[in-house]
């Protein structure tokens, strides 16, 4: 009897277990079941037109720069501008003690009046032969000298208030009130620089230029429209506004073997400052039917360049490639890939040759996450949850 009751209870428990199971649910994975294949982000290789570019180092500089210097000797009485402000051409910048120059101007005016009166009296006398021609010529020369002395005195008085020679942003004052300037030299007072637009000077190797010209002549590439260039800042970000190529030197620097180039970029927000080092993305040639892949998908080893590709079965394979230049931030591939290949961009640390993976499309706008194995920072006392105090 006891055995019969035990058998009935086991049957009831088994029936309850089957009833709790959801419809369509498969068998639970055992402890030895294989995990799903990891996801990797891929791009599908395709051909298309591309512009071959080269990132060349350059330095930013003001398109115009003017040094404000003292043209007369004297003591600086006052600075008339705000340091670091934008000023217009002709704005008064300093006031130098002008009492001496004002006195010189008054003396020159009096001397001119005297010379003019003498010259006026001699003119009618010359007509009646009352004075000699020599006396008349001497009076005329003295009159002209007095006019020149008056013009010089006026100029000295004007130079006691040095104006801005150009429009732009003025830097710090290099002299203070009470300083003696113009004593034996034209003292440097301040510097004005025009920053909008701003100029970038960079150099390109003449050997690269010659190689590209030969490729264009051979029909392998087309000449690029090099009038528009882009700017890469020191932190690697791309300056949003394109620039224009303005000048290319006609001679090669014998010391560097390169040609000097100049470009101009809009700078209305004054984000670019002179003296900054940057890289200019310079278009070199147009390539048709080119294969381009993201730079981060190419690995370099002592054996050469390679990429990881996913075949039709979802298996990872290593593929040796040969790059042939850059198109913006992408590599141009000369050999090793064909249209339709699935190249891994993100997830290379999970992709081993022969391993199974799940390819998903790569999103260029998505920022990559932290590297595998990265340990998050420990929370500070302020960031700890409330129950952590318990």
Beta strands, then each sheet from edge to edge (+ up, - down):
strand 1: 38-44
strand 2: 47-69
strand 3: 74-79
strand 4: 86-87
strand 5: 94-96
strand 6: 168-170
strand 7: 180-181
strand 8: 188-205
strand 9: 222-223
strand 10: 228-232
strand 11: 243-248
strand 12: 258-265
strand 13: 277-294
strand 14: 299-301
strand 15: 304-310
strand 16: 316-327
strand 17: 330-335
strand 18: 342-346
strand 19: 357-361
sheet 1: 4+ 6- 8+ 2- 13+ 17- 16+ 15- 18+ 1- 19-
sheet 2: 4+ 6- 8+ 2- 13+ 9-
sheet 3: 4+ 6- 8+ 2- 13+ 17- 16+ 15- 14+
sheet 4: 5+ 3- 7+
sheet 5: 4+ 6- 8+ 12- 11+ 10-
end
